């Protein structure tokens, strides 16, 4: 779980039902758009099956958030953009600009294939600005740096989020899973190249 401070005149967004406990004078109201995504953002999330219901949290106090016993980690944004699956968002600062990105625009057809294979949809959620994002993962996650000289290959099911000037493409790796003893036949790798960071969870399970 994570503890968040709620200050007068500021707001947080959280997954609906993620509030575990709170202290102080805090209000919780349903959020239709979940921020500044606008009409197109709403349509994008609907198409992507990412219409994760959100709550607007306002007032003065502290709130404990958690969901399903998943590990929660906080990512601090400093003007950059975080690309993250909507169902992994536990809570985030209301100052962050929320939107959606069509995955096909990164990696062309392979980007779309990635959505089909991983079940993550053709869209991913973007959060941009200065603020904190609480992200959920099975068993927590690690941060791996991506550099032009060293791209990172990730099991698509273990991918959580990424940030920076990063391109992704799905590549077939025959025998890759069999070599490491999984043998599921899903011979795919998500290749992330450019400059940035990818967050990889300690499990292949979806939330």
C-alpha positions as CSV (number, residue, x, y, z in Angstrom):
1,X,0.0,0.0,0.0
2,X,1.0,3.6,-0.3
3,X,0.2,6.7,1.8
4,X,-0.6,9.9,0.0
5,X,-1.0,13.4,1.4
6,X,-4.0,15.3,0.3
7,X,-3.6,19.1,0.4
8,X,-6.3,21.9,0.1
9,X,-6.6,23.1,-3.5
10,X,-4.9,20.0,-4.9
11,X,-6.4,16.8,-6.1
12,X,-5.4,13.2,-6.6
13,X,-6.9,10.5,-8.9
14,X,-7.1,6.9,-7.8
15,X,-8.5,3.6,-9.0
16,X,-12.1,3.4,-7.7
17,X,-12.2,1.2,-4.6
18,X,-8.5,1.5,-3.9
19,X,-9.0,3.6,-0.8
20,X,-8.1,1.5,2.3
21,X,-8.2,4.1,5.0
22,X,-7.9,7.8,5.5
23,X,-7.5,10.5,8.1
24,X,-8.7,14.1,7.9
25,X,-11.4,15.8,5.9
26,X,-11.1,14.0,2.6
27,X,-13.8,13.6,-0.1
28,X,-14.0,10.9,-2.8
29,X,-16.1,11.5,-6.0
30,X,-16.3,9.5,-9.2
31,X,-14.3,10.9,-12.1
32,X,-15.7,10.4,-15.6
33,X,-12.7,11.4,-17.6
34,X,-10.0,10.7,-15.0
35,X,-8.2,13.9,-15.7
36,X,-7.3,15.9,-18.8
37,X,-7.7,13.3,-21.5
38,X,-10.7,15.0,-23.0
39,X,-13.3,13.4,-25.2
40,X,-10.7,11.7,-27.4
41,X,-8.9,10.4,-24.3
42,X,-12.2,8.8,-23.2
43,X,-12.8,7.3,-26.6
44,X,-9.3,6.0,-26.7
45,X,-9.6,4.3,-23.3
46,X,-13.0,2.8,-24.3
47,X,-11.6,1.4,-27.5
48,X,-8.6,0.0,-25.6
49,X,-10.8,-1.5,-22.9
50,X,-8.9,0.8,-20.5
51,X,-11.8,2.7,-19.1
52,X,-10.5,2.1,-15.6
53,X,-12.9,3.9,-13.3
54,X,-11.2,6.6,-11.3
55,X,-12.0,8.6,-8.2
56,X,-11.2,12.2,-7.6
57,X,-9.7,12.7,-4.1
58,X,-9.7,16.1,-2.5
59,X,-9.6,17.8,0.9
60,X,-7.0,17.8,3.6
61,X,-5.5,14.7,5.2
62,X,-3.8,11.4,4.4
63,X,-5.1,8.4,2.4
64,X,-3.9,4.8,2.2
65,X,-4.3,3.2,-1.2
66,X,-3.9,-0.4,-2.2
67,X,-5.4,-3.0,-4.4
68,X,-5.3,-6.8,-4.5
69,X,-2.2,-7.0,-2.3
70,X,0.0,-6.0,-5.2
71,X,3.3,-4.3,-4.6
72,X,3.1,-0.5,-5.0
73,X,6.0,1.6,-6.2
74,X,6.0,5.4,-6.7
75,X,7.5,6.9,-9.8
76,X,8.4,10.6,-9.7
77,X,7.9,12.5,-13.0
78,X,9.9,15.7,-13.6
79,X,8.3,17.0,-16.8
80,X,8.6,13.8,-18.8
81,X,6.0,11.2,-19.9
82,X,5.3,7.8,-18.4
83,X,3.7,5.2,-20.6
84,X,1.8,2.7,-18.4
85,X,-1.0,0.2,-18.7
86,X,-4.2,1.7,-17.2
87,X,-4.9,-1.2,-14.9
88,X,-1.5,-0.7,-13.2
89,X,-2.3,2.8,-12.1
90,X,-3.2,3.0,-8.4
91,X,-3.1,6.7,-7.8
92,X,-1.5,9.8,-9.3
93,X,-1.2,13.6,-8.9
94,X,-4.1,15.5,-10.4
95,X,-1.6,18.0,-11.9
96,X,-0.4,15.3,-14.4
97,X,-1.8,15.5,-17.9
98,X,-3.5,12.2,-18.8
99,X,-3.8,10.8,-22.3
100,X,-3.7,7.7,-24.5
101,X,-1.3,6.6,-27.2
102,X,-2.0,4.3,-30.0
103,X,0.6,1.5,-29.7
104,X,0.6,1.0,-33.5
105,X,2.3,4.4,-33.8
106,X,5.4,2.8,-32.1
107,X,6.6,-0.1,-34.1
108,X,3.9,-0.1,-36.8
109,X,2.1,-3.4,-37.2
110,X,4.4,-5.0,-34.6
111,X,3.1,-2.5,-32.1
112,X,-0.4,-3.6,-32.8
113,X,0.6,-7.3,-32.6
114,X,2.1,-6.5,-29.2
115,X,-1.3,-5.4,-28.0
116,X,-2.9,-8.5,-29.3
117,X,-0.3,-10.9,-27.8
118,X,-0.1,-9.3,-24.4
119,X,-3.7,-8.5,-24.0
120,X,-2.8,-5.0,-23.0
121,X,-4.9,-3.4,-25.8
122,X,-3.8,-1.2,-28.7
123,X,-3.7,1.9,-26.5
124,X,-1.6,2.7,-23.5
125,X,-2.1,5.4,-20.9
126,X,0.3,8.4,-20.8
127,X,0.9,10.6,-17.8
128,X,3.0,13.8,-18.4
129,X,4.2,16.6,-16.1
130,X,5.6,17.0,-12.7
131,X,4.2,14.8,-10.0
132,X,4.1,11.3,-8.5
133,X,2.5,8.1,-9.9
134,X,1.8,5.0,-7.8
135,X,2.1,1.9,-10.0
136,X,1.2,-1.7,-9.1
137,X,3.2,-4.8,-10.0
138,X,3.4,-8.5,-9.1
139,X,6.3,-8.8,-6.7
140,X,7.5,-5.3,-7.3
141,X,9.6,-4.1,-10.3
142,X,13.1,-3.1,-11.2
143,X,14.2,-0.2,-13.3
144,X,16.4,-1.0,-16.3
145,X,18.2,1.8,-18.2
146,X,17.7,1.9,-22.0
147,X,20.6,3.4,-24.0
148,X,21.2,3.7,-27.8
149,X,24.0,1.3,-27.4
150,X,22.1,-1.2,-25.2
151,X,18.4,-1.8,-26.0
152,X,16.5,-4.0,-23.5
153,X,14.5,-7.1,-24.3
154,X,11.6,-7.8,-22.0
155,X,9.1,-10.6,-21.7
156,X,5.9,-8.8,-22.8
157,X,4.0,-10.2,-19.8
158,X,6.6,-8.8,-17.4
159,X,6.5,-5.3,-18.9
160,X,4.9,-2.7,-16.6
161,X,5.8,0.8,-18.0
162,X,8.5,2.9,-19.6
163,X,9.6,6.5,-19.9
164,X,11.9,8.5,-22.1
165,X,12.5,8.6,-25.8
166,X,11.9,5.0,-26.3
167,X,10.6,2.9,-29.3
168,X,9.2,-0.6,-28.8
169,X,8.7,-3.4,-31.2
170,X,7.7,-7.1,-30.8
171,X,10.2,-9.6,-32.1
172,X,9.9,-13.3,-32.5
173,X,12.5,-15.3,-30.7
174,X,12.1,-19.0,-31.6
175,X,13.1,-21.2,-28.7
176,X,13.7,-18.3,-26.3
177,X,11.1,-19.4,-23.8
178,X,12.0,-23.1,-24.3
179,X,15.6,-22.4,-23.5
180,X,14.7,-20.8,-20.2
181,X,12.4,-23.7,-19.3
182,X,9.0,-22.1,-19.8
183,X,8.0,-24.0,-23.0
184,X,4.8,-22.1,-23.5
185,X,5.4,-21.5,-27.1
186,X,4.9,-17.7,-26.8
187,X,8.2,-16.9,-28.5
188,X,8.0,-13.1,-28.3
189,X,10.3,-10.5,-26.9
190,X,9.5,-6.8,-26.5
191,X,12.5,-4.8,-27.7
192,X,12.8,-1.3,-26.2
193,X,15.4,1.0,-27.8
194,X,16.4,4.6,-27.5
195,X,17.1,6.5,-24.3
196,X,15.0,6.0,-21.2
197,X,13.9,3.5,-18.5
198,X,11.7,0.4,-18.5
199,X,10.0,-1.0,-15.5
200,X,10.0,-4.8,-15.3
201,X,8.0,-6.8,-12.8
202,X,9.1,-9.9,-11.0
203,X,6.3,-12.0,-12.5
204,X,4.6,-12.9,-15.8
205,X,1.2,-12.5,-14.2
206,X,-1.3,-9.9,-15.4
207,X,-3.1,-7.9,-12.7
